[in-house]
Amino acid sequence: MTFTNQLQSGFTLFLSLLVEALPFLLLGILLSSVLLLFVDEQALIRRLPRSPLLGALVGSCIGFLFPVCECGNVPVARRLLVQGLPTSVAIGFLLAAPTINPIVIWATWTAFRDQPEIVVFRVLFSLAIATMIGWVFSFQKDLTPFLQPTVTRLMRRRQPQATVVPALLQSGTYLLGTPGQPLAMETLTLSPLTATIPWQQRLPQVLENVVQEFRELGGILVLGSLGATMIQVAAPRELILSLGQGPVVSIVAMMILGTVISICSTVDAFFALAFAATFTPGSILAFLVLGPMVDLKGLGLLLTIFRPRALMYIFLLVAQLTFSLCLFLNLQWS
């Protein structure tokens, strides 16, 4: 294939990935902006179960109420944790929300319409891993050694009926105040008093948040699509085939790719679709399950909640469980 043909093929692939993924990215940002501003979090926390295992399971499913990708789940999880959310629920939400939400499930179904088992196993594996890790961390009664000092201080100062949420992380999901001065969503009053604010005053804030998030995540989408295109066009076909067919090597390769490429979970299914013909089903699932939970893009955000040691435990647990489940699937599928 000549360079011109490669360039044309790469440009076509890049545009196809971008056009397919953009609507899902925009829809996810719209829903997350509206829900993060209007949902009464204190009422939600009061209704959550206190049983560690059931709490971890419910926390893993809260993504249906807060459909945020891994760019936005960390600020939400940190705020809920400070407000008194049980540990198992917080970690379950933190790990599962980027995948267990209607936008990502819909996007995965659209990308793998001819392979519905990919959609089913992605949901089941993500739910099982997030629930198990949340349950494991619930045995640690005192999380102080695992949390950053700023988080523990905020937890100690928390009042049961606090109406104003403290200023926390200013990344992922935040509103713009004055030009150049970001206003963290966590500084907003998200108590029942919020419902008394006229929607005319809240709507501009939601729109500003949509614009800001789309500007950030749109750039990530473009870079991720470009990376997928370059790998598909530039990498030797023989190398891709050799890595993609081994039941073990293919999983490891896609786990590394999912961690490094750091593409948003709202659109990662379209990225993975480019490898579906050459990689094993288990390796495709490894990319779709591991990437949204722990990737380089979200590492800095996760470090605002957890100390490095705790983050290492979470990464190792997620990686081991993902590898084991996907390897089992590969062996059964072959």
URFEN-V185295 format. One line per field, one symbol per residue. phi: phi as a letter, one per 40 degrees, with the letter a starting at -180 (. if undefined). A space follows every 50 residues. Layout:
phi->???
This chain:
phi->.ccccccccccccccccccccdcccccccccccccccbcccccccccccc cdccccccccccdccbcbcccbccdcccccccchcddccccdcdccdcbc accccccccccbccbccccccccccccccccccccccccccbcdcbccdc ccccccccbdbdbbcccbcbagbabcccdgbcbccccccbcdcccccdcc ccddcccccccccccccccccccccccccccccccddccccccccccccc cccccccccccfccccbcccccdcbccbbcdccccdccccdccaaccccc ccccbbcdccccdccccccccccccccdcccccc
